[in-house]
Amino acid sequence: MDLSTVIGLILGLSGLIGGFILEGGHASSLLQLTAFMIVFGGTFGAVIISFPMEQLKTVPKLLKIAFTEKKLNVHESIQQLVEFSTLARREGILAVEQHYDKMEGNPFLKEGMMLVVDGVDPQLIREILEIEIANIEARHEKGIRIFEAAGGYAPTMGIIGTVMGLVHVLGNLSDPDSLGPSIAVAFIATLYGVSSANVIYLPIASKLRARSQMEVLIKELEVEGILSIQAGENPQMLRKKLLAFLPPAMRELEQEKTFAGEANE
């Protein structure tokens, strides 16, 4: 479970509802079935119209990615690349072939190392792997756009719900005492639309994009490592080159892990 997503969602909803209650409102007044149907039904309907069913089928998987901590171990990738670099310089590049089983959990790295062992031209290897990275980014972006679209439609559906409510209110002006409560109910739709967009849909899209960017960063790091191994670069220089891909905080953490591992050996 990704605690940041869960905690953020709870804090966001709690802040909205808690602030409303502290102002003297009643939580029960926020529960309006008609507004819920208009906003969420309209949003989901618009999203379904906007995207092919093949993409929409990925929504459960995307939610799972947003709410679970995906294992992207940059430390493991760097360690493997440095180990393969050491092995290739000591025993030759063909010796890496005996260690394919270590890469079963990382098919991208395995594919790259297989191309190196097969003697494929470095430029062609880079092109093949970069095309694969581009496809990964494009696939991720398709999923992200679903939630961004929902975040765009929801506030509009809220406004539509509010207008529909006000039309109903204006059609019943004969009862002045009910005008206040009826107008308040009408604006619940806008609340649903704006809050769902900014607390649920758009934050999930941002989380998915952050996950995608980290995965792409690791893939780019692996491409550079694979080509460096093929070029026969020094393992320690390779490690420094790979660390340069990481932001300062991650770089320091990676160096600490490396030092700790060396101290335990």
C-alpha positions in Angstrom: 0.0 0.0 0.0 1.3 3.5 -0.9 0.8 5.4 2.3 1.3 8.8 0.6 -1.7 8.3 -1.7 -3.9 7.0 1.1 -2.9 9.6 3.6 -3.3 12.4 1.1 -6.7 11.2 0.1 -7.8 11.0 3.7 -6.4 14.4 4.6 -7.9 16.0 1.6 -11.4 14.7 2.2 -11.1 15.2 6.0 -10.0 18.8 5.5 -13.0 19.6 3.3 -15.6 17.9 5.5 -14.0 19.0 8.7 -13.8 22.6 7.6 -17.4 22.5 6.6 -18.5 21.1 10.0 -16.4 23.7 11.9 -18.2 26.4 10.1 -21.5 25.1 11.5 -22.5 22.8 8.7 -23.9 19.3 9.1 -22.1 16.4 7.3 -25.5 14.9 6.3 -26.3 18.0 4.2 -23.3 17.1 2.0 -25.0 13.8 1.0 -27.2 14.5 -2.0 -28.0 11.5 -4.3 -29.2 13.6 -7.2 -26.0 15.7 -7.2 -23.9 12.6 -6.9 -25.7 11.0 -9.9 -25.3 14.1 -12.1 -21.6 14.7 -11.3 -20.2 11.2 -11.1 -22.5 9.7 -13.7 -21.9 12.6 -16.1 -18.1 12.5 -15.5 -17.9 8.7 -16.1 -20.1 8.9 -19.1 -18.0 11.7 -20.7 -14.8 9.7 -20.0 -16.2 6.6 -21.5 -17.1 8.5 -24.6 -13.7 10.1 -24.8 -11.6 6.9 -24.7 -11.7 3.5 -26.5 -12.8 0.5 -24.3 -9.3 -1.0 -24.6 -7.9 1.9 -22.7 -10.7 2.1 -20.2 -10.1 -1.6 -19.2 -6.7 -0.5 -17.8 -8.3 1.8 -15.1 -8.4 -0.9 -12.3 -4.7 -1.6 -13.0 -3.9 2.1 -12.9 -5.7 2.6 -9.6 -3.7 -0.4 -8.2 -0.5 1.3 -9.3 -1.6 4.6 -7.7 -2.5 3.0 -4.4 0.3 0.4 -4.1 4.0 1.0 -3.8 5.5 -0.3 -7.1 8.9 -1.8 -6.6 11.4 0.2 -8.7 14.8 -0.6 -7.3 17.4 1.7 -8.8 20.0 0.4 -6.4 19.5 -3.1 -7.7 19.8 -1.9 -11.3 23.1 0.0 -10.6 24.5 -2.9 -8.7 23.7 -5.4 -11.5 25.2 -3.2 -14.1 28.4 -2.6 -12.2 28.7 -6.4 -11.5 28.2 -7.2 -15.2 30.8 -4.5 -16.1 33.3 -6.1 -13.7 32.5 -9.6 -15.1 32.8 -8.5 -18.7 36.2 -6.9 -18.2 37.5 -9.9 -16.3 36.1 -12.8 -18.3 34.8 -11.2 -21.5 31.3 -10.1 -22.5 30.2 -13.6 -23.3 30.5 -14.5 -19.6 27.4 -12.3 -18.9 25.3 -14.9 -20.8 25.6 -17.3 -17.9 23.9 -14.8 -15.6 20.7 -14.1 -17.5 18.7 -15.7 -14.6 19.7 -12.7 -12.4 17.8 -10.5 -14.8 14.5 -12.4 -14.9 12.7 -9.7 -12.9 14.0 -7.0 -15.3 13.2 -8.0 -18.9 14.3 -4.6 -20.2 17.8 -5.0 -18.8 17.9 -8.6 -19.9 17.0 -7.7 -23.5 19.7 -5.1 -23.6 22.4 -7.4 -22.3 21.3 -10.1 -24.8 21.8 -7.6 -27.6 25.3 -6.8 -26.3 26.3 -10.5 -26.0 25.0 -11.0 -29.5 27.4 -8.3 -30.8 24.7 -5.9 -32.1 26.0 -2.5 -33.1 25.9 0.0 -30.2 23.9 2.6 -32.1 21.3 0.0 -33.1 21.1 -1.2 -29.4 20.4 2.4 -28.3 17.8 2.9 -31.0 16.0 -0.4 -30.0 16.0 0.4 -26.3 15.0 4.1 -26.8 12.0 3.0 -28.9 11.0 0.7 -26.2 11.2 3.5 -23.6 9.2 5.8 -25.9 6.5 3.0 -26.1 6.5 2.7 -22.3 6.0 6.5 -21.9 3.2 6.5 -24.5 1.4 3.6 -22.8 1.7 5.4 -19.4 0.5 8.7 -20.9 -2.7 7.0 -22.2 -3.7 6.0 -18.7 -2.8 9.3 -17.2 -4.9 11.2 -19.7 -8.0 9.2 -18.5 -7.7 10.7 -15.0 -6.8 14.1 -16.3 -9.9 14.0 -18.5 -12.1 13.1 -15.5 -10.5 16.0 -13.6 -11.5 18.3 -16.4 -15.1 17.0 -16.9 -16.0 16.8 -13.2 -16.1 20.6 -12.4 -18.2 21.2 -15.5 -20.6 18.5 -14.5 -20.8 20.1 -11.1 -21.8 23.4 -12.7 -24.4 21.6 -14.9 -25.8 20.0 -11.8 -26.0 23.4 -10.0 -27.7 25.1 -13.0 -30.2 22.2 -13.1 -30.9 22.7 -9.4 -31.3 26.4 -9.8 -33.7 25.9 -12.6 -35.8 23.7 -10.3 -35.6 26.4 -7.6 -36.7 29.2 -9.9 -39.6 27.1 -11.0 -40.9 26.9 -7.4 -40.7 30.5 -6.2 -44.1 30.2 -4.7 -42.5 28.8 -1.5 -40.0 31.5 -0.3 -39.1 29.5 2.8 -37.6 26.7 0.8 -35.5 28.9 -1.4 -32.4 28.9 0.9 -32.2 25.2 1.5 -32.9 24.4 -2.2 -30.2 26.7 -3.5 -27.7 25.2 -1.0 -28.6 21.7 -2.3 -28.1 22.9 -5.9 -24.5 24.1 -5.1 -23.6 20.6 -3.7 -23.2 19.5 -7.3 -20.5 22.1 -7.8 -18.8 21.0 -4.6 -18.8 17.4 -5.7 -17.4 18.3 -9.1 -14.6 20.6 -8.0 -13.6 18.5 -5.0 -13.5 15.2 -6.8 -11.4 16.7 -9.6 -8.9 18.3 -7.2 -8.7 15.6 -4.5 -9.2 12.4 -6.5 -8.7 12.5 -10.3 -6.0 15.1 -10.8 -3.8 13.9 -7.9 -4.0 10.3 -9.1 -2.9 11.5 -12.6 0.0 13.3 -11.0 1.0 10.2 -9.0 0.9 8.1 -12.1 3.0 10.6 -14.0 5.6 10.7 -11.2 5.7 6.9 -11.2 6.1 6.9 -15.0 9.0 9.4 -14.8 10.9 7.4 -12.3 10.5 4.2 -14.3 11.7 6.0 -17.5 14.7 7.4 -15.5 15.7 4.0 -14.5 15.3 2.7 -18.0 17.5 5.5 -19.4 20.1 4.8 -16.7 20.1 1.1 -17.7 20.5 2.0 -21.4 23.6 4.0 -20.6 24.9 1.2 -18.4 24.4 -1.4 -21.1 26.3 0.6 -23.7 29.0 1.4 -21.2 29.5 -2.3 -20.5 29.7 -3.0 -24.3 32.3 -0.3 -24.6 34.4 -1.9 -21.7 34.3 1.1 -19.4 35.8 0.9 -15.9 33.2 -0.4 -13.4 33.8 2.4 -10.9 33.6 5.1 -13.6 30.4 3.4 -14.7 28.9 3.7 -11.2 29.7 7.4 -11.1 28.1 7.9 -14.5 24.9 6.1 -13.5 24.7 8.1 -10.2 24.8 11.2 -12.3 21.3 10.3 -13.6 19.8 10.5 -10.1 18.6 13.6 -8.3 20.9 14.7 -5.3 18.8 13.1 -2.6 18.6 9.7 -4.3 22.3 9.9 -5.3 23.3 10.4 -1.6 21.0 7.5 -0.6 22.5 5.3 -3.3 26.1 6.1 -2.2 25.2 5.3 1.4 23.8 1.9 0.3 27.0 1.2 -1.7 29.2 2.1 1.2 27.2 0.0 3.6 27.3 -3.0 1.2 31.1 -2.6 0.8 31.5 -2.5 4.6 29.6 -5.7 5.0 31.7 -7.6 2.5 
